[in-house]
Amino acid sequence: MLYPTPLLCRAAPARLLLGPGCSRWLSLSCPRQVVMPAWVINRYGQNNVLRLANNMVLPFIRLPNEVIIRVHAASLNPIDVNMRSGYGAAALNIRRDPLKIKTTGNEFPLILGRDVSGVVMECGLSVSCFKPGDEVWAAIPPWKQGTLSEFVVASGNEVSLKPKGLSHTEAAALPYVGLTAWSAMNQTGGLNQNNCAGKRILIVGASGGVGTFAIQLMKAWGAHVTAVCSQDAKSLVTKLGADDVIDYKSGDTEEQLKLLPLFDFILDNVGGSTEKWALHFLKRWSGATYVTLVTPFLLNMDRLGVADGMLQTGITMSTKAVKHLCKGVHYRWAFFTPSGIFLDEIAELVNSGKWWNGERVGVKPVESRT
Ligand SMILES: NC(=O)C1=CN([C@@H]2O[C@H](COP(=O)(O)OP(=O)(O)OC[C@H]3O[C@@H](n4cnc5c(N)ncnc54)[C@H](OP(=O)(O)O)[C@@H]3O)[C@@H](O)[C@H]2O)C=CC1
């Protein structure tokens, strides 16, 4: 395993001054490329396409607001499994390194993994919030090289100081699901700590990464939470603060929900047929909102190409939004949003102790995520 030498660390700003495209110049002129280990894929497929490469070129700072993080822990989310199979490639390639795609003809090798907890190694010239040695956490957007490697580059505005009470392993389980839940509940759904008290929230798929985070966020903001999950997860979601638990595997979910009062907000982490029945459980004409994280946005572009895929997405989304608005409820799609600022807010909640409900049960250890 090779680590960056001080010379190479100092070389990063010089590369920055050279601007985009300098990597080729440097790799031609450097007698010895500095390499790192990383889990990569060189084509899309099943798990057998994953390989541990020991010769990935060390990433470097291209933009003044970027930082290099030495990865202490990373974790996996459903998106990593889906991206391994090619999910989202059409849209993500538009945002990936155009020079690399132009010179090699494809996006490979790709490093998967969105979550990171680690230590800042190097900062771009305009980074003022972080310095080398800071312990940070982040979720790297899916169009960038991922975190299943020894080093990763992130924009300064995607990074936040890691909560002091969490180990790197614990911290690496939170950013992607945390930012996704934050985006869905706060940015898309309009919920915040000042308007949640007494609101009735239904979380479908409550036992997953996003769901377990969303339960804790809603409880920290004072809402009443009903969790839909399997019996296996009942004690977990109860410990996290869920007030009511509906077991979707034993009996009819709709029949069980009919026994409860209507909801102000539904978070759908499951998709499929959920929106066919779940919207009936929202209060009408009172600003109630249904937010789903399972959308055909990237699939449409994979299937139809970027332009037609975006058009199809726009039509589907607006048709559904208008249809449900006519019935008195808001219908919205939500997406993961990388943000150091929101991670700061999450870190504050974690540091305040509100997160743990008295027990350290809020984080799924990295080993147990699929
Ligand atoms: N739009 C976006 O930008 C993003 C979308 N997502 C999507 O959000 C979804 C949730 O993500 P994440 O939490 O990380 O995924 P997980 O795989 O961690 O969790 C999904 C959970 O859903 C539960 N589940 C499955 N079927 C049902 C059902 N019929 N009713 C209730 N619960 C069910 C599973 O529980 P059990 O095993 O007990 O059945 C599982 O715990 C995924 O589909 C993901 O692709 C995630 C991040 C970003």
The ligand as a Gaussian input file, in Angstrom:
#p B3LYP/6-31G(d) Opt

LIG

0 1
 N      -34.254000       9.451000      -4.833000
 C      -33.051000       9.386000      -4.277000
 O      -32.178000      10.261000      -4.487000
 C      -32.762000       8.264000      -3.345000
 C      -33.575000       7.170000      -3.338000
 N      -33.322000       6.156000      -2.478000
 C      -34.231000       5.022000      -2.498000
 O      -34.940000       5.023000      -1.280000
 C      -35.209000       3.699000      -0.890000
 C      -34.788000       3.483000       0.550000
 O      -33.381000       3.564000       0.652000
 P      -32.647000       2.866000       1.890000
 O      -33.387000       3.173000       3.129000
 O      -31.230000       3.241000       1.820000
 O      -32.858000       1.333000       1.506000
 P      -32.766000       0.042000       2.460000
 O      -32.575000      -1.111000       1.568000
 O      -31.791000       0.297000       3.563000
 O      -34.207000      -0.006000       3.133000
 C      -35.365000      -0.377000       2.469000
 C      -36.281000      -0.933000       3.544000
 O      -37.586000      -1.096000       3.010000
 C      -38.164000      -2.195000       3.708000
 N      -39.269000      -2.696000       2.884000
 C      -39.209000      -3.425000       1.758000
 N      -40.472000      -3.642000       1.281000
 C      -41.315000      -3.019000       2.137000
 C      -42.716000      -2.870000       2.208000
 N      -43.519000      -3.391000       1.271000
 N      -43.233000      -2.148000       3.217000
 C      -42.463000      -1.612000       4.170000
 N      -41.116000      -1.733000       4.180000
 C      -40.544000      -2.433000       3.172000
 C      -37.055000      -3.190000       3.928000
 O      -37.306000      -3.829000       5.140000
 P      -37.385000      -5.411000       5.281000
 O      -36.099000      -5.964000       4.758000
 O      -37.593000      -5.621000       6.722000
 O      -38.541000      -5.865000       4.464000
 C      -35.837000      -2.273000       4.055000
 O      -35.430000      -2.112000       5.406000
 C      -34.492000       2.783000      -1.873000
 O      -35.419000       2.329000      -2.824000
 C      -33.486000       3.702000      -2.533000
 O      -33.188000       3.293000      -3.840000
 C      -32.311000       6.199000      -1.570000
 C      -31.466000       7.267000      -1.547000
 C      -31.582000       8.366000      -2.477000

